Amino acid sequence: MPSRPGWSRLSSSGRLREDDHTSAWYHFAVPVADTTPAARAVQLEIQRSMTGEQRLLLAFEMSMFARELSRERIRREHPDWPESKIARELLRLAFLPSPLPDLQ
């Protein structure tokens, strides 16, 4: 999977490395930091004060938000697609490196 501009990839040891488009598509991409150290410290303090349940709920809400953004992008790119095809494409983007075969 080619990386996005402004993103670096993790090596198998978990360290950031230069982008090379030869790595497997499943390596995690990490955004370049766009948060000031002071703001990041506040974020960490808030996160540390949260219960496990609160952190899990926040992660779930962030995941659902990201999914809805992806769904809207697909709708914008393919306004003629029915909702079922949009859902299939959303699943493909999340889990598969190539398009799904058409249903007959």
VEXMARNU-482864 format. One record per residue: residue number from 1; residue in three letters; x, y, z negated of N, C-alpha, C, O in turn. Coordinates in steps of 0.2 Angstrom, whole numbers. Example, Ala and Ser with C-alpha at 12.3 -4.5 7.8 and 13.67 -1.06 7.14 Angstrom:
// VEXMARNU-482864
{node 1,ala,{66,-28,-39},{62,-22,-39},{66,-16,-39},{71,-17,-42}},
{node 2,ser,{64,-11,-35},{68,-5,-36},{64,0,-39},{67,6,-40}},
// end
This chain:
// VEXMARNU-482864
{node 1,met,{4,-6,0},{0,0,0},{4,6,0},{8,7,-5}},
{node 2,pro,{4,10,5},{8,16,5},{6,21,-1},{1,21,-3}},
{node 3,ser,{11,24,-3},{10,28,-9},{7,35,-7},{8,37,-1}},
{node 4,arg,{4,39,-11},{2,45,-10},{7,51,-11},{11,50,-15}},
{node 5,pro,{7,56,-7},{12,61,-9},{11,64,-16},{6,64,-19}},
{node 6,gly,{17,65,-19},{17,67,-26},{17,61,-31},{16,63,-37}},
{node 7,trp,{17,55,-29},{16,49,-33},{23,45,-33},{26,45,-27}},
{node 8,ser,{25,43,-38},{30,38,-38},{28,31,-40},{22,30,-42}},
{node 9,arg,{32,26,-39},{30,20,-41},{34,17,-47},{40,19,-48}},
{node 10,leu,{32,12,-50},{35,8,-55},{39,2,-52},{37,-1,-48}},
{node 11,ser,{45,2,-55},{49,-5,-53},{46,-10,-57},{42,-9,-61}},
{node 12,ser,{49,-16,-56},{46,-22,-59},{48,-21,-67},{45,-25,-71}},
{node 13,ser,{53,-17,-68},{55,-16,-75},{51,-11,-79},{52,-10,-85}},
{node 14,gly,{46,-8,-75},{42,-3,-78},{45,4,-77},{42,9,-80}},
{node 15,arg,{51,5,-74},{54,12,-73},{52,15,-67},{50,11,-62}},
{node 16,leu,{52,21,-67},{50,25,-61},{55,24,-56},{61,24,-58}},
{node 17,arg,{54,23,-49},{59,23,-44},{57,27,-38},{51,29,-38}},
{node 18,glu,{61,28,-34},{60,31,-27},{54,27,-24},{54,21,-24}},
{node 19,asp,{50,31,-20},{45,28,-16},{49,24,-10},{53,27,-7}},
{node 20,asp,{47,18,-9},{49,14,-3},{43,11,-1},{39,8,-5}},
{node 21,his,{41,11,5},{35,8,8},{35,0,8},{31,-3,12}},
{node 22,thr,{41,-3,6},{41,-10,6},{39,-14,0},{38,-20,0}},
{node 23,ser,{37,-10,-5},{35,-14,-11},{28,-16,-10},{24,-14,-6}},
{node 24,ala,{26,-21,-14},{20,-25,-14},{14,-19,-16},{16,-15,-20}},
{node 25,trp,{8,-20,-13},{3,-15,-14},{0,-15,-21},{-3,-10,-23}},
{node 26,tyr,{2,-20,-25},{-1,-20,-32},{3,-16,-37},{1,-16,-43}},
{node 27,his,{9,-14,-36},{13,-10,-41},{9,-4,-43},{5,-1,-39}},
{node 28,phe,{9,-2,-49},{5,4,-51},{8,10,-49},{14,11,-49}},
{node 29,ala,{4,15,-47},{6,22,-45},{5,26,-51},{0,26,-54}},
{node 30,val,{10,31,-52},{10,35,-58},{10,42,-55},{15,44,-52}},
{node 31,pro,{5,46,-57},{5,53,-54},{11,57,-58},{13,56,-64}},
{node 32,val,{14,62,-54},{19,66,-57},{15,71,-62},{10,73,-60}},
{node 33,ala,{18,72,-67},{15,76,-73},{13,83,-71},{18,86,-68}},
{node 34,asp,{7,84,-72},{5,91,-70},{3,95,-77},{-1,100,-76}},
{node 35,thr,{4,92,-82},{2,94,-89},{8,97,-93},{13,94,-93}},
{node 36,thr,{7,103,-96},{13,106,-100},{14,101,-106},{10,98,-108}},
{node 37,pro,{20,101,-108},{22,97,-114},{17,99,-120},{15,95,-124}},
{node 38,ala,{16,105,-121},{11,107,-127},{4,104,-126},{1,102,-130}},
{node 39,ala,{2,105,-120},{-5,102,-118},{-5,95,-119},{-10,92,-122}},
{node 40,arg,{0,91,-117},{1,84,-118},{1,82,-125},{-2,77,-127}},
{node 41,ala,{5,86,-129},{5,84,-136},{-2,85,-139},{-4,81,-144}},
{node 42,val,{-6,90,-137},{-13,90,-140},{-17,84,-138},{-21,82,-142}},
{node 43,gln,{-16,82,-131},{-20,77,-129},{-18,70,-133},{-23,67,-135}},
{node 44,leu,{-12,69,-134},{-10,63,-138},{-12,64,-145},{-14,58,-148}},
{node 45,glu,{-12,69,-148},{-15,70,-155},{-22,68,-155},{-25,65,-159}},
{node 46,ile,{-26,71,-150},{-33,69,-150},{-34,62,-149},{-38,59,-152}},
{node 47,gln,{-30,59,-144},{-31,52,-143},{-29,47,-149},{-33,42,-150}},
{node 48,arg,{-24,49,-152},{-22,45,-158},{-27,46,-164},{-28,41,-168}},
{node 49,ser,{-31,51,-164},{-36,52,-169},{-43,48,-167},{-47,48,-172}},
{node 50,met,{-43,46,-161},{-49,42,-159},{-49,35,-162},{-44,32,-162}},
{node 51,thr,{-55,32,-163},{-55,25,-165},{-54,21,-158},{-55,24,-153}},
{node 52,gly,{-53,15,-159},{-52,10,-153},{-59,10,-149},{-58,10,-143}},
{node 53,glu,{-64,10,-152},{-71,11,-149},{-71,17,-145},{-74,17,-139}},
{node 54,gln,{-69,23,-147},{-70,29,-144},{-65,29,-138},{-67,32,-133}},
{node 55,arg,{-59,26,-139},{-54,26,-133},{-57,22,-128},{-56,23,-122}},
{node 56,leu,{-60,16,-129},{-63,11,-125},{-68,15,-121},{-69,14,-115}},
{node 57,leu,{-73,18,-124},{-78,22,-121},{-76,27,-116},{-78,28,-111}},
{node 58,leu,{-71,31,-118},{-68,36,-114},{-65,33,-108},{-66,35,-102}},
{node 59,ala,{-61,27,-108},{-58,24,-103},{-64,21,-98},{-63,22,-92}},
{node 60,phe,{-70,19,-101},{-75,17,-97},{-78,23,-93},{-80,22,-87}},
{node 61,glu,{-79,28,-96},{-82,34,-93},{-78,37,-88},{-80,39,-82}},
{node 62,met,{-71,37,-89},{-66,39,-84},{-66,34,-78},{-66,36,-72}},
{node 63,ser,{-67,28,-79},{-68,23,-74},{-74,24,-69},{-74,24,-63}},
{node 64,met,{-79,25,-73},{-86,26,-69},{-85,33,-65},{-88,33,-60}},
{node 65,phe,{-82,38,-68},{-82,44,-64},{-77,43,-58},{-79,46,-53}},
{node 66,ala,{-72,40,-59},{-67,38,-53},{-71,34,-48},{-71,36,-42}},
{node 67,arg,{-75,29,-50},{-79,25,-45},{-84,30,-41},{-85,29,-35}},
{node 68,glu,{-87,34,-45},{-92,39,-42},{-89,43,-37},{-92,45,-32}},
{node 69,leu,{-83,46,-38},{-79,50,-34},{-78,46,-27},{-78,49,-22}},
{node 70,ser,{-76,40,-28},{-74,36,-22},{-81,34,-18},{-80,35,-12}},
{node 71,arg,{-86,33,-22},{-92,32,-18},{-95,38,-14},{-97,37,-9}},
{node 72,glu,{-94,44,-17},{-96,50,-13},{-91,51,-7},{-93,54,-2}},
{node 73,arg,{-85,50,-8},{-80,50,-2},{-82,46,3},{-82,48,9}},
{node 74,ile,{-84,39,2},{-86,35,7},{-93,37,10},{-93,37,16}},
{node 75,arg,{-97,40,6},{-104,43,9},{-102,49,14},{-105,49,19}},
{node 76,arg,{-97,53,12},{-96,59,16},{-92,56,22},{-94,59,28}},
{node 77,glu,{-88,51,22},{-85,49,28},{-90,45,33},{-88,44,39}},
{node 78,his,{-95,42,30},{-99,37,33},{-106,39,31},{-110,35,28}},
{node 79,pro,{-109,45,33},{-116,47,31},{-121,42,34},{-127,42,31}},
{node 80,asp,{-120,38,39},{-125,33,42},{-125,27,38},{-130,23,40}},
{node 81,trp,{-120,25,34},{-120,19,31},{-126,18,25},{-127,23,22}},
{node 82,pro,{-129,12,25},{-134,11,20},{-130,10,13},{-124,9,13}},
{node 83,glu,{-133,10,8},{-130,10,1},{-127,3,0},{-122,3,-3}},
{node 84,ser,{-129,-2,3},{-126,-9,2},{-119,-9,6},{-115,-12,3}},
{node 85,lys,{-118,-6,11},{-112,-6,15},{-107,-1,11},{-101,-3,10}},
{node 86,ile,{-110,4,8},{-105,9,3},{-103,5,-3},{-97,5,-4}},
{node 87,ala,{-107,1,-6},{-105,-4,-11},{-100,-9,-9},{-95,-10,-13}},
{node 88,arg,{-101,-12,-3},{-96,-17,-1},{-89,-13,0},{-84,-16,-2}},
{node 89,glu,{-89,-7,3},{-83,-4,4},{-79,-2,-2},{-73,-2,-3}},
{node 90,leu,{-83,0,-7},{-81,2,-14},{-77,-4,-17},{-72,-3,-20}},
{node 91,leu,{-80,-10,-16},{-77,-16,-19},{-71,-17,-15},{-66,-19,-18}},
{node 92,arg,{-71,-17,-9},{-65,-18,-5},{-59,-14,-7},{-54,-16,-7}},
{node 93,leu,{-61,-7,-7},{-55,-2,-9},{-52,-4,-16},{-47,-3,-17}},
{node 94,ala,{-57,-7,-20},{-54,-8,-27},{-50,-14,-27},{-46,-15,-31}},
{node 95,phe,{-52,-19,-23},{-49,-26,-24},{-45,-29,-18},{-42,-34,-19}},
{node 96,leu,{-46,-27,-12},{-44,-30,-7},{-39,-25,-2},{-41,-20,-2}},
{node 97,pro,{-34,-28,1},{-30,-24,5},{-32,-23,12},{-29,-19,16}},
{node 98,ser,{-37,-27,14},{-40,-26,21},{-47,-26,21},{-50,-28,16}},
{node 99,pro,{-50,-24,26},{-57,-24,27},{-61,-30,26},{-58,-36,28}},
{node 100,leu,{-67,-30,23},{-71,-36,22},{-74,-38,29},{-75,-34,33}},
{node 101,pro,{-75,-45,31},{-79,-46,37},{-86,-44,36},{-89,-44,31}},
{node 102,asp,{-89,-43,42},{-96,-41,43},{-100,-47,40},{-99,-52,42}},
{node 103,leu,{-106,-45,37},{-111,-50,35},{-115,-52,41},{-117,-47,45}},
{node 104,gln,{-117,-58,42},{-121,-59,48},{-128,-61,45},{-132,-63,49}},
// end
